[in-house]
Amino acid sequence: MTVSSYKQLTQTLSSNLAPLRKTQADLMKGFNEMGAAAMAGGSLDPKTKELIALAVGVAARCDGCIGFHTKALARLGASTEEVHEALGVAIYMGGGPAAMYAANAVAAFQEFTAPVPA
């Protein structure tokens, strides 16, 4: 699948999840709490955990995961080299299909780290 804008994709997914946040409030709250606990600093720092999450998202072929985790990595100050190294592991673990999604992750990270026009 080709995504034209990961910023738009993450916004759309967030909007599309809104009804579930209402009708499945306990479940969605629990999912969000699990995510916060999983990504909190500990022996691994949050950036390392986001790199792992991105690699898993690529290997699982999840465009939404790519969008949300590259956005988080941009916010956390990940370097292009760090992202590319994590994507290398994803390609190793996921083969050719992961390489295609890794290319999408490169585009997503570039989109989230691009300077905002004045």
C-alpha positions as CSV (number, residue, x, y, z in Angstrom):
1,M,0.0,0.0,0.0
2,T,1.3,3.5,-0.8
3,V,0.4,6.2,1.6
4,S,0.6,9.7,0.2
5,S,0.8,11.4,3.7
6,Y,1.6,9.8,7.0
7,K,0.6,13.0,8.8
8,Q,-2.8,12.7,7.2
9,L,-3.0,9.0,7.9
10,T,-2.3,9.4,11.6
11,Q,-4.9,12.2,11.8
12,T,-7.5,10.1,10.0
13,L,-6.8,7.0,12.1
14,S,-7.1,9.1,15.3
15,S,-10.4,10.4,14.1
16,N,-11.6,7.0,13.1
17,L,-10.8,5.6,16.5
18,A,-12.9,8.3,18.2
19,P,-16.1,6.2,18.1
20,L,-14.3,3.3,19.7
21,R,-13.0,5.6,22.5
22,K,-16.7,6.3,23.3
23,T,-18.2,2.8,22.9
24,Q,-15.2,0.8,24.1
25,A,-14.0,3.4,26.6
26,D,-12.5,0.9,29.2
27,L,-10.8,-1.2,26.5
28,M,-9.3,1.8,24.7
29,K,-8.2,3.4,28.0
30,G,-6.6,0.1,28.9
31,F,-4.8,-0.1,25.6
32,N,-3.5,3.5,26.0
33,E,-2.4,2.7,29.5
34,M,-0.6,-0.4,28.3
35,G,1.1,1.6,25.6
36,A,2.2,4.3,28.1
37,A,3.6,1.7,30.4
38,A,5.4,-0.2,27.6
39,M,7.0,3.0,26.3
40,A,8.0,4.5,29.6
41,G,11.7,4.8,30.4
42,G,13.3,2.0,32.2
43,S,16.3,-0.2,31.3
44,L,15.5,0.9,27.7
45,D,14.9,4.6,27.1
46,P,11.7,5.7,25.2
47,K,13.5,6.4,21.9
48,T,14.9,2.9,21.9
49,K,11.5,1.5,22.6
50,E,10.0,3.5,19.7
51,L,12.7,2.2,17.4
52,I,11.7,-1.3,18.4
53,A,8.0,-0.5,17.9
54,L,8.8,0.9,14.4
55,A,10.7,-2.2,13.4
56,V,7.9,-4.4,14.6
57,G,5.4,-2.2,12.7
58,V,7.4,-2.6,9.5
59,A,7.8,-6.3,9.9
60,A,4.0,-6.6,10.6
61,R,3.3,-4.4,7.5
62,C,1.3,-1.8,9.5
63,D,1.1,1.6,7.9
64,G,-0.6,3.1,10.9
65,C,2.2,1.8,13.2
66,I,4.8,3.3,10.8
67,G,3.0,6.7,11.0
68,F,2.6,6.9,14.7
69,H,6.0,5.5,15.6
70,T,7.9,7.7,13.1
71,K,6.0,10.7,14.5
72,A,7.1,9.7,18.0
73,L,10.7,9.2,16.9
74,A,10.8,12.6,15.3
75,R,9.4,14.1,18.5
76,L,12.1,12.2,20.5
77,G,14.9,13.5,18.3
78,A,15.9,10.2,16.6
79,S,18.5,10.6,13.9
80,T,18.0,9.3,10.4
81,E,20.8,6.9,11.1
82,E,19.1,5.4,14.1
83,V,15.8,5.0,12.2
84,H,17.6,3.4,9.3
85,E,19.5,1.0,11.5
86,A,16.3,-0.1,13.2
87,L,14.7,-0.6,9.7
88,G,17.7,-2.7,8.8
89,V,16.8,-5.1,11.6
90,A,13.2,-5.1,10.5
91,I,14.3,-6.0,6.9
92,Y,16.5,-8.8,8.2
93,M,13.6,-10.2,10.2
94,G,10.8,-9.6,7.6
95,G,12.6,-10.1,4.3
96,G,11.4,-8.5,1.1
97,P,8.0,-7.3,2.2
98,A,9.6,-5.6,5.2
99,A,12.0,-3.8,2.9
100,M,9.0,-2.3,1.0
101,Y,7.5,-1.1,4.3
102,A,10.9,0.1,5.5
103,A,10.9,2.3,2.4
104,N,7.5,3.7,3.5
105,A,9.0,4.2,7.0
106,V,11.8,6.3,5.6
107,A,9.3,8.5,3.8
108,A,7.2,8.8,6.9
109,F,10.2,9.8,9.1
110,Q,11.2,12.4,6.4
111,E,7.7,13.8,6.4
112,F,7.6,14.2,10.2
113,T,11.1,15.7,10.4
114,A,10.8,18.0,7.4
115,P,11.1,21.7,8.3
116,V,7.7,23.4,8.4
117,P,7.5,26.1,5.6
118,A,7.3,29.6,6.9
